[in-house]
Amino acid sequence: MKNECSIVQDILPLYVEEMVSDDTVSFVREHLKDCPRCRAELEKLQKPVEVHLKPDINAAPLKRLKKALLMKKLQTILCTVAILLALMLAVISLLTAPEYFEYTPDLVTVTETGVGEVTISFNSKVTNYKLQHIEDPDECNTVYQLEAWSSAWDRMFKRPGAQAVTVPADNSRPLLIYFMQFDNAGSGNTSLCLYGKADPDNSGWVALPGLSLGYWLIINIVLFIILGALWLGARKKEHFRRWVEYLLLIPIAYGLGHLCVLGFRTVSYSEWRDFQLILAIGILLYCAMLLALNIFYAGRKRSNAYRKELR
């Protein structure tokens, strides 16, 4: 009986897989009727076996690749947003650029009130104005300068024109009000006395454009030349060259911002406004170019790693 159990247990794996002859099947079945030990062994063989396989694949490279692709997607989105914002600011700068008026009798009307005040009324074409008190060098008069302008933005959106402004009375000094004219108005830079008795020997005030934006542009051009020379001399120093490239983007971004706001002009009658727009556009373009440069180097790094694996 013991020898028969040994024979049956050796055959059981083939019996379970139905890989034995009919005679052997009959033999095994007859034996199993009277042998609980062999029946227990058969039940073990018929139970499903849970196999736990440990994957041989290292998941770390796949995780790094997934992270790199996600970072590239995020940087691409941010780069696109920065470019679109810069373009939007450039368009706004163009549309809101002041268009100064040349003086005409129907543009500005000056009237006196009974209490010594002076009211300045504007034509409906005037959408913006600036009335500025200026110190008289001779300290003989109370001097005001008046600027009037409109813009394409105001005309597009039908912004209502400025109505009137009142100049307070100053009984201690005579009042002089000058209308400032600029080059783009077609009358040069000489001012026109709107109110008061100006000295005949005094030709009036001259509106001079700001020059600081031109100086800033020259500084950026010099910086670009210096950094460009450093970049050319640092081809074999990869880390140093990378930092030079990041710095080189600064004068490039500022130059593009200047081009968007002023074009090829280097002077401005609204320096502070133009400088703010140049900085805003330049910062957005710098961020966009910085992100694009990082995307380029990340792609080249992945390409080099892939080539090494192929070798």
C-alpha positions as CSV (number, residue, x, y, z in Angstrom):
1,M,0.0,0.0,0.0
2,K,2.9,2.3,0.8
3,N,4.6,1.7,-2.5
4,E,1.3,2.2,-4.2
5,C,0.9,5.6,-2.5
6,S,4.3,6.7,-3.7
7,I,3.5,5.7,-7.3
8,V,0.1,7.5,-7.2
9,Q,1.6,10.7,-5.7
10,D,4.2,10.7,-8.4
11,I,1.4,10.4,-11.0
12,L,-1.0,12.9,-9.4
13,P,0.5,16.1,-11.1
14,L,-0.1,14.4,-14.5
15,Y,-3.4,13.1,-13.4
16,V,-4.5,16.7,-12.5
17,E,-3.4,17.9,-15.9
18,E,-5.2,15.0,-17.6
19,M,-2.0,13.8,-19.2
20,V,-2.3,10.1,-18.3
21,S,-4.0,7.1,-20.1
22,D,-7.4,5.9,-19.3
23,D,-6.1,2.8,-17.4
24,T,-3.9,5.0,-15.2
25,V,-6.9,7.2,-14.5
26,S,-8.9,4.2,-13.4
27,F,-6.0,3.0,-11.2
28,V,-5.6,6.4,-9.5
29,R,-9.4,6.7,-8.9
30,E,-9.6,3.3,-7.3
31,H,-6.6,4.1,-5.0
32,L,-8.1,7.5,-4.0
33,K,-11.3,5.9,-2.8
34,D,-9.4,4.1,0.0
35,C,-6.5,6.5,0.7
36,P,-7.2,9.8,2.5
37,R,-3.6,10.8,2.4
38,C,-3.5,10.7,-1.4
39,R,-6.9,12.5,-1.6
40,A,-5.4,15.3,0.6
41,E,-2.4,15.5,-1.8
42,L,-4.8,15.7,-4.8
43,E,-6.8,18.6,-3.1
44,K,-3.5,20.5,-2.6
45,L,-2.7,20.1,-6.3
46,Q,-6.2,21.2,-7.4
47,K,-6.1,24.4,-5.4
48,P,-5.3,27.6,-7.4
49,V,-1.8,28.8,-6.7
50,E,-1.2,32.5,-6.1
51,V,1.9,33.6,-7.8
52,H,3.5,36.9,-6.6
53,L,6.0,38.1,-9.3
54,K,8.3,40.9,-8.5
55,P,8.7,43.1,-11.5
56,D,12.2,43.3,-12.9
57,I,11.6,46.7,-14.4
58,N,13.1,49.6,-12.6
59,A,10.4,52.3,-12.3
60,A,12.7,55.1,-11.4
61,P,13.6,56.1,-15.1
62,L,9.9,56.1,-16.0
63,K,9.1,58.3,-13.1
64,R,11.8,60.7,-14.1
65,L,10.6,60.8,-17.7
66,K,7.0,61.4,-16.5
67,K,8.2,64.3,-14.3
68,A,10.3,65.7,-17.1
69,L,7.4,65.7,-19.6
70,L,5.1,67.3,-17.0
71,M,7.6,70.0,-16.3
72,K,8.0,70.6,-20.1
73,K,4.3,70.9,-20.5
74,L,4.0,73.4,-17.6
75,Q,7.0,75.5,-18.9
76,T,5.4,75.5,-22.4
77,I,2.1,76.8,-21.0
78,L,3.8,79.5,-18.9
79,C,6.0,80.5,-21.8
80,T,3.0,80.9,-24.1
81,V,1.1,82.9,-21.4
82,A,4.1,85.3,-21.0
83,I,4.3,85.9,-24.7
84,L,0.6,86.5,-25.0
85,L,0.7,89.0,-22.1
86,A,3.6,90.8,-23.6
87,L,1.9,91.1,-27.0
88,M,-1.3,92.4,-25.2
89,L,0.7,95.0,-23.4
90,A,2.4,96.0,-26.6
91,V,-1.0,96.5,-28.3
92,I,-2.3,98.5,-25.3
93,S,0.9,100.7,-25.4
94,L,0.2,101.4,-29.0
95,L,-3.5,102.2,-28.6
96,T,-3.0,104.4,-25.5
97,A,0.0,106.4,-26.8
98,P,-0.8,110.1,-26.3
99,E,-1.5,112.1,-29.4
100,Y,-1.0,115.7,-28.4
101,F,-3.1,118.4,-30.0
102,E,-1.9,121.5,-31.8
103,Y,-3.6,124.6,-30.5
104,T,-6.7,125.8,-32.4
105,P,-9.2,128.4,-31.2
106,D,-12.0,125.8,-31.1
107,L,-9.9,123.3,-29.1
108,V,-9.6,125.3,-25.9
109,T,-11.6,128.1,-24.5
110,V,-10.5,130.3,-21.6
111,T,-13.1,132.3,-19.6
112,E,-12.8,134.4,-16.5
113,T,-15.2,134.1,-13.6
114,G,-16.3,136.9,-11.3
115,V,-14.0,135.8,-8.4
116,G,-10.8,135.9,-10.3
117,E,-10.8,132.2,-11.3
118,V,-10.2,131.1,-14.8
119,T,-12.1,128.2,-16.4
120,I,-10.6,126.2,-19.3
121,S,-13.1,124.4,-21.5
122,F,-12.1,121.7,-23.9
123,N,-13.4,120.5,-27.3
124,S,-15.0,117.0,-27.3
125,K,-11.9,115.7,-29.1
126,V,-9.8,116.2,-26.0
127,T,-10.0,113.1,-23.8
128,N,-7.1,113.8,-21.5
129,Y,-5.3,116.8,-20.2
130,K,-2.6,117.8,-17.7
131,L,-2.6,121.1,-15.9
132,Q,0.7,121.6,-14.1
133,H,1.8,124.5,-11.9
134,I,5.3,125.7,-12.8
135,E,7.6,127.8,-10.7
136,D,8.3,131.1,-12.5
137,P,12.1,131.7,-12.7
138,D,11.6,135.4,-12.3
139,E,9.1,134.8,-9.5
140,C,6.8,137.5,-11.0
141,N,3.9,135.3,-12.3
142,T,1.8,132.3,-11.4
143,V,2.5,130.0,-14.3
144,Y,0.5,126.9,-15.4
145,Q,1.3,124.6,-18.3
146,L,-1.6,122.8,-20.1
147,E,-1.2,119.7,-22.2
148,A,-4.1,118.1,-24.1
149,W,-4.2,114.8,-25.9
150,S,-6.3,111.9,-27.1
151,S,-5.5,108.3,-28.1
152,A,-6.7,105.6,-30.4
153,W,-8.0,103.7,-27.4
154,D,-10.3,106.6,-26.4
155,R,-11.6,107.0,-30.0
156,M,-12.2,103.2,-30.3
157,F,-14.2,103.0,-27.1
158,K,-15.8,106.4,-27.5
159,R,-14.5,107.8,-24.2
160,P,-16.2,111.2,-23.5
161,G,-13.9,114.2,-23.8
162,A,-12.7,116.3,-21.0
163,Q,-15.2,119.1,-20.2
164,A,-13.5,121.8,-18.2
165,V,-11.0,122.6,-15.5
166,T,-10.8,125.6,-13.2
167,V,-7.6,127.4,-12.3
168,P,-7.7,128.9,-8.8
169,A,-7.3,132.7,-8.4
170,D,-4.0,134.1,-7.1
171,N,-4.4,137.8,-6.3
172,S,-0.7,138.2,-5.4
173,R,0.7,137.5,-8.9
174,P,-0.5,137.8,-12.5
175,L,-1.7,134.5,-13.9
176,L,-0.1,133.0,-17.0
177,I,-1.4,129.8,-18.7
178,Y,0.6,128.2,-21.5
179,F,-0.6,125.6,-23.9
180,M,2.2,123.1,-24.5
181,Q,2.8,121.9,-28.1
182,F,4.9,118.9,-29.1
183,D,6.6,117.6,-32.2
184,N,3.9,115.1,-33.0
185,A,1.3,118.0,-33.0
186,G,3.1,119.5,-36.0
187,S,3.9,122.9,-34.4
188,G,7.3,122.2,-32.9
189,N,7.9,122.4,-29.2
190,T,7.1,126.1,-28.5
191,S,4.3,126.8,-26.1
192,L,1.5,129.3,-26.7
193,C,0.2,131.7,-24.1
194,L,-3.5,131.1,-23.5
195,Y,-4.2,133.5,-20.8
196,G,-2.3,136.5,-19.3
197,K,0.1,139.0,-20.5
198,A,3.4,137.3,-21.3
199,D,6.6,139.2,-21.5
200,P,7.3,140.0,-25.2
201,D,11.0,139.4,-24.7
202,N,10.1,135.9,-23.4
203,S,9.4,133.4,-26.2
204,G,7.6,131.1,-23.8
205,W,8.2,127.7,-22.5
206,V,9.8,124.9,-24.7
207,A,8.6,121.3,-24.2
208,L,11.7,119.1,-24.4
209,P,11.4,115.3,-24.7
210,G,12.9,113.0,-22.1
211,L,16.2,111.4,-23.1
212,S,16.7,108.9,-20.3
213,L,15.1,106.0,-22.3
214,G,17.7,106.5,-25.0
215,Y,20.4,106.3,-22.3
216,W,18.9,103.1,-20.9
217,L,18.9,101.6,-24.4
218,I,22.6,102.5,-24.9
219,I,23.4,100.8,-21.6
220,N,21.6,97.7,-22.6
221,I,23.4,97.6,-26.0
222,V,26.8,97.9,-24.3
223,L,25.7,95.1,-21.8
224,F,24.7,92.9,-24.7
225,I,28.1,93.4,-26.4
226,I,30.0,92.6,-23.2
227,L,27.9,89.5,-22.4
228,G,28.1,88.4,-26.0
229,A,31.9,88.5,-25.9
230,L,31.9,86.5,-22.7
231,W,29.5,83.9,-24.2
232,L,31.8,83.5,-27.3
233,G,34.8,83.0,-25.0
234,A,33.2,80.5,-22.7
235,R,32.2,77.7,-25.2
236,K,34.2,75.1,-23.3
237,K,32.9,76.1,-19.9
238,E,29.3,74.8,-20.0
239,H,28.2,75.9,-16.5
240,F,29.6,79.5,-16.9
241,R,28.2,79.8,-20.4
242,R,24.8,78.8,-19.2
243,W,24.8,81.7,-16.6
244,V,26.0,84.1,-19.3
245,E,23.1,83.1,-21.5
246,Y,20.6,83.8,-18.7
247,L,22.2,87.3,-18.2
248,L,22.3,87.9,-22.0
249,L,18.6,87.6,-22.2
250,I,18.2,90.7,-20.0
251,P,19.3,93.3,-22.6
252,I,17.6,91.4,-25.3
253,A,14.3,91.5,-23.4
254,Y,14.7,95.2,-22.6
255,G,15.5,96.0,-26.3
256,L,12.4,94.1,-27.5
257,G,10.3,96.0,-24.9
258,H,11.7,99.3,-26.1
259,L,10.9,98.3,-29.7
260,C,7.3,97.4,-28.8
261,V,6.7,100.7,-27.0
262,L,8.8,103.3,-28.8
263,G,9.8,101.6,-32.0
264,F,13.2,103.0,-33.1
265,R,12.7,106.3,-31.2
266,T,14.9,107.1,-28.3
267,V,13.0,110.1,-26.9
268,S,9.6,110.4,-25.2
269,Y,7.3,113.1,-24.0
270,S,5.8,110.6,-21.5
271,E,8.9,109.0,-20.1
272,W,7.4,107.4,-16.9
273,R,4.5,105.8,-18.8
274,D,6.8,104.4,-21.5
275,F,9.4,103.2,-19.0
276,Q,6.8,101.3,-17.0
277,L,5.5,99.6,-20.2
278,I,9.0,98.8,-21.4
279,L,9.8,97.2,-18.1
280,A,6.6,95.2,-17.9
281,I,7.0,93.9,-21.5
282,G,10.7,93.2,-21.0
283,I,10.1,91.2,-17.8
284,L,7.4,89.1,-19.5
285,L,9.6,88.5,-22.6
286,Y,12.6,87.6,-20.3
287,C,10.5,85.0,-18.5
288,A,9.3,83.6,-21.8
289,M,12.8,83.3,-23.2
290,L,14.2,81.9,-20.0
291,L,11.5,79.1,-20.1
292,A,12.1,78.5,-23.7
293,L,15.9,78.1,-23.0
294,N,15.2,75.7,-20.2
295,I,12.9,73.6,-22.4
296,F,15.6,73.5,-25.1
297,Y,18.3,72.3,-22.7
298,A,16.1,69.8,-21.1
299,G,15.2,68.3,-24.5
300,R,18.8,68.2,-25.5
301,K,19.7,66.4,-22.2
302,R,17.0,63.8,-22.8
303,S,18.2,63.3,-26.4
304,N,21.8,62.8,-25.3
305,A,20.8,60.3,-22.7
306,Y,18.7,58.3,-25.2
307,R,21.7,58.2,-27.6
308,K,23.9,56.8,-24.9
309,E,21.4,54.1,-24.1
310,L,21.4,53.1,-27.8
311,R,25.2,52.8,-27.8
